[in-house]
C-alpha cells in the first residue's frame, strides 16, 4: 500500500468523491472482503461490491487475494493508498484577471510540490527536506525593496548550488498577502 496516491484523472476524483465510497476506502485500509465491509456498514455485500468495483476500475482499490467460500470465489480488497490527494487541475481555473495570474502561478507551484511529495518513496531510509513558514509585514513603500532582496538572495543560492552534480532538489518560495493576518 502506498502512503499517498495523487489523483490526476477525473474518473478517479469522481469515484472517490462519493461519501459511501470514502467509507468503503476507510474500511479497506486493511484487506477485507465485500461481505466484511458490508457487515461493518450495515449494507448488502452486493451494494459494497458495486462501490469496490468502481474503485478498482480507477486504481483506488486493489484485489490482494481470492479465497473459495463454498462454490464461490470471494475477493479480498485493500485501498491502494493510506491517503489520496486530488490535483487542483481537475477543478480548473476561473478566468483570471490582473494579479490573479500571479496568484494562479502560486497555485500551480503548490500543486507541483504536492505532486512531487506524493511521488517520493516514503520507504527510503533518508528523505532530506526542510520546510519553513513564517509571516512578515511589508509596508507598501518597502514591498519592492523586499522582493528585490529576496530575488537577489535566491538567485545567489541558485548560482552557488546549481549545476549538474549532486542530488536534485526543488526549492519553492511563495510570498502572498494574508486575508486574515491573525491566523
N, C-alpha and C positions, 0 to 999 in steps of 0.2 A: 504494500500500500504506500502510495506517495504521500508526502506531507501536504503538498499543495498541488492542485490541478488548476491551471489558468485557462479559463474558458474564453475562446475567441470565436466560436461558432454560434450563430443564433439558435440553432437547434439544441445545443447544449444548454444555453441560458433558458430557453423556453421549457425544456424538460425539467430543469432544476427549480424554476420559479413557480412551483405549484406546492402549496402547503402540505398536501398529502405525500408528495414525493420527498420533501425535505424530511418529514418524519420517518419515511422508509429509509432514507440515507442515514439518518442518525442511528437507527437500529442496525443498519448494516456496517457499522463501524467494526463489528465483529462478524465473522462468517455466520450466516444464518440461512435457513430455508424460508420460502414464502409462507409456509404454514406457521413457522415460529414467529415471523414478523406479524402475520395476521393475528395470531393469538395475543401478542402484545398490544396491537392496535384495536382489537375488537372488531376486525373486519374478516371477510372471507379470503381464503388463500387465492381465489381467482382474481379478486379485486387487487390484492397486493401484487400478484404476478403481472397484471396489466401494467402497473406502475414500474415494476422491476424491469419488465421487458423494454419499456421506453427508455429507462435509464441505462440499460445495457446497450441499446442501439446507438446512443450518443457517447458512450465511453465513460459514463459516470459510475457505473457498477460493473463488476466483472464476475463471471462464473468461476468459482475457485475449486469446486468439486461436484461430483454427482454421486448419488447413492441410490440403491434399489430399495424401494418401500413396496412390499408385496409385488405386484406386477408392473409397478410404475417406476420410472427413474425421476428422482427429485433433485433439483439443482440446489447447490449451496452457493450463495452470493455474498459479495463483500463490496463495500464502497471502494472506488478506485483511489480515493484520497481522504485525508483527515479534514481538509478544508478546501473550499472552492472559491476562486476569485474570478469575478466576471469582468471582462475587459470593458472599459468605458466606451470603446469604439463601437460596441454593439448598440449603444443607445444613440450614437450620432451626436452631432453638434447643432445647436440652434444657430441660425445665420449670425455670424459675428459682425460687430461694428466697432470701429475705432480701437480703443485699448483692449477690447475683449480678444483681439487677435493675439496679443501678448499673453493674456491670461489663458487662452486656448493652448498656447505653446507650453505653459506650465502644466496644464492637464495632461498633455502628451508626454512631458517629461515624467510626471508621476506615474503614468501608465507604463512607461518603459522601465522604470525602477521596479514596479510591481511585477512585470513580466520577467525581468532579469532575476529577481529574488525568487520567484516561483520556480524558475528553471534550475536553481542551484541544487547540487547534490547534497541534501541535508545529512547524508550518512558520511560525508567526508570528515576526516579527523580534524581538519582545520579549515575554518572559513573566516579569514581575517577581514574584518569590516569595522567601520566606525559610523556612528550616526550622531549628528549634532543638531540641536534645535534650540532656538532662543528667540527672544523678542528684542527688537531695538526700536528706538523712537527717532524719527527723522523729521526735523523741521523742514518745511517746504524749501527754504533757501539753501539747505545743505544736502538735499537729495542728490543733485548732480555730482557733488563732490564725493559723497559716499559711493555712488555707483561707479564712478571713475576709479576710486581707490580699490574697490572690490574687483573690478575688471583687471586692473594692473596686477594685483596680488595673485589672482587666479592665472593670468597669463604667465606670470613668473613661475608658478608651480608647474604649469603645462610645459613650459620651456625646459625647466630643470629635470622633470621626470618623464617627459615624453620620449618617444623613440621606439625602437623595435626589440629591445632586450628586456626580459623580465616578464612577470605575470601581468596580464591585463586587468585593470580595474576601471570602473566607471566612477566618475565624480560628477555629482549633480548638486547644484546650488540653486535654491529658489528664494526669491525675496518678493513678497506680495503684501498689500495692505490688509490688515486685520479688520474685519467687520465689527467685532466686539473685542476691544483691546484688553478687557479684563479676563478673557478666557485663556 
